[in-house]
Amino acid sequence: MSNLTLQDDWEIAVALNPRPLVIPIQKDAVTFDVLGDHFEDVGLGYHNGFYDFLRSRTGAVIGTRFLPCADAEVALKAVAESEGISRAKDGKLPLLLIFWGPHRDFDPEAPCDQSFGNNYIYRSKQSGKLAIGFSIDVLTPEERVSVKQMAIT
């Protein structure tokens, strides 16, 4: 994947490590390999909640805010808060804030993508790690470039 560009026919998976990893994958992928791990869809389908891309006050994409459906929340229950992952609430609904780098200062109001779909939940059989897929269709070409700079290639 070293010559990969994040185009509309690609999306990203974010491995839920203490420092989350952004991985470019093909759209609608049910499996992918990265750094010796083979990730597979856990079987919840591709609509597992709503998500927004978190943007800094300067507009750079720095992560995702994921509002999982009930089944997805159960699958993600074991994900611990860490340097790059925070749990929050939207009213009574649970959220996962997933930061892709050291920056955590985001503008909660801008923009509100409210994407739904293409967010498979994956598990690695080797390590047991979890990952979530996110479509990048709503991102501008400039935002895709900034995401590609954070991605493992």
N, C-alpha and C positions, 0 to 999 in steps of 0.2 A: 504494500500500500504506500510505498514511499513517494510515488508520483501522483498521489491522490489530491484532487481539488474538491472542496466541499461544494458541490453543485446541487441542483434540485433533486437529482436522482440518488443522493446520499443523505444520510442522517448521521446522528452521533449516538453513541452509547457512552454513558458515564459510569465507570466502575466506582462503586461506593467504598473506596478505601478511605483511611483517615485523611489522605490528600487525594481527593477524587481525580481520576484520570479520564480525559476526553479521548474517545476512540472513534475515528470515522468508520462507518459501516454502510453497507448497501441498504437502501430503503427496504423496509419490510423483512429484513434479515431475521431468521429465527435462530441462527447460530452465528458466532464469530470467534476468531482466535486472536489473542493478544498476549504478548509476553509469556508464552508458555501455557496460558490458560485457555480452555475451550469453553465458551459460554453458550448456554442453550436456553431458549424460552422456557419459563417455568410452567407454561400452560394456561395463563390467565387471559390470553388473547392480546390484542393490540390497542384496546381502549381501557386504560387502567387509571385514568384520572385526568385532571386538568393541569397544565403547566404554563408558566411564564418564563421568559428569559430575564434574569436579573441583570440590570444595567447600572453601571456606575453613574455618578452625577454628570460625568462627561460623555455618557452614552455608550461606553464600552461594555460588551457582554461579558459578565464575570461569573455567571452561573445560572442555575434554574431554581424556580420555586415550584414544587410539585405537590399537588393536592390529590392524594391517592384515593381511589374508591375503596370500599370496605375490604374486598378481597386482597387488593394490593397492599393495604395497610397491614393486614395480617402477614403477608409475605415479607414485608419490609420491617416488621417489628424488631427483628434482631439487629438492625442497623444502628450502631451506636453513634452518639454525638461525638464529634471529633474536631480537629483543626478545620476541616472543610465541610462538615455536615452539622447542621443545627436542626432541631425540632422546634416547631412553633405552632400556633393555633390561628385559624381564621374563624373567629367566633368560637364554636365548639369543634370545628373540623381540624384534623391534624394536617400539618404541612411539613415537608422536608425542604430545607434550604440547602442547596448543594453548591458550594463555591469551588470553582475550578482552579483557583490560584490564591495568592495571599490577600487579595483585596476583598473586603467584606462590606464595605460601605456602599450600599445600593439605594437607588431612589425607588421606594415602594410604589410610587404612583406612575412611573414612566417606563416604557409603555406597558399596557396590560394586554399581553398577547392572547391569553386564555385559549391556548392550543389544546386540542383533544385528539388523541389517536397517535398511532405509530410509536406508542410508548410501551413496548414490550418490557417485561421484567425478565432478566436473565440470571442464571446461576452457573458458576463454574463447577464442573464435577471435580476438578483437581484441587482447587483451593477453597471451594464453598463460597467464594465472594459473590456479591450481587452486583448487577448493573441495571440501568434503566435506559431505554432508547428514547430519543427525542427527535422529532422531525425539525428540520431547519428551514422549512418552506417560508416561514414568516420573516426570516432574517434578510436584511438587505445584503447586497454583494459585499459591502464594506464590513458588515458584521460577520459574514462568513469568513472573510480574511482574518478577522481578529480571533474567531473560534479556531481556525486552522492553525494559527500560531500557538495555541494552547494544546492542540491535539497531538497524540502520539502518532507518528507516521512511520 
